[in-house]
Amino acid sequence: MSFLFFILGVSTLIISTTSCHNVIVARQVPCFVAKVIDQAIDGSLDAANGSIREIAPTNRLADDTADNWTSCATEQTLVDIAYFFDRRPN
């Protein structure tokens, strides 16, 4: 039996200074897992739109004009993702 563990927790994620969002952050997730989660929840691979978002290395959400997973050099590359479970920033 194998288990997958990801680092979940509270962290600083810069979204907006004027609104509040409930978000779960998962750090160090392999790209292929992030894409599967994105496809399962949002119905499409769009790293900058929907409930699942890529977190850029600057701790900001990925550019909302880019729909591809920009940090994924390979499917094993580790990325950070945010899950907006009630309200989305856009």
Secondary structure in CASP SS format (residue, H / E / C, confidence):
PFRMAT SS
TARGET T0000
AUTHOR 0000-0000-0000
METHOD secondary structure of the structure
MODEL  1
M C 1.00
S C 1.00
F C 1.00
L C 1.00
F C 1.00
F C 1.00
I E 1.00
L E 1.00
G E 1.00
V C 1.00
S C 1.00
T C 1.00
L C 1.00
I E 1.00
I C 1.00
S C 1.00
T C 1.00
T C 1.00
S C 1.00
C C 1.00
H C 1.00
N C 1.00
V E 1.00
I E 1.00
V E 1.00
A E 1.00
R E 1.00
Q E 1.00
V E 1.00
P E 1.00
C H 1.00
F H 1.00
V H 1.00
A H 1.00
K H 1.00
V H 1.00
I H 1.00
D H 1.00
Q H 1.00
A H 1.00
I H 1.00
D H 1.00
G C 1.00
S C 1.00
L C 1.00
D C 1.00
A C 1.00
A C 1.00
N C 1.00
G C 1.00
S C 1.00
I E 1.00
R E 1.00
E E 1.00
I E 1.00
A C 1.00
P C 1.00
T C 1.00
N C 1.00
R E 1.00
L E 1.00
A C 1.00
D C 1.00
D C 1.00
T C 1.00
A C 1.00
D C 1.00
N C 1.00
W C 1.00
T C 1.00
S C 1.00
C C 1.00
A C 1.00
T C 1.00
E C 1.00
Q C 1.00
T C 1.00
L E 1.00
V E 1.00
D E 1.00
I E 1.00
A E 1.00
Y E 1.00
F E 1.00
F C 1.00
D C 1.00
R C 1.00
R C 1.00
P C 1.00
N C 1.00
END
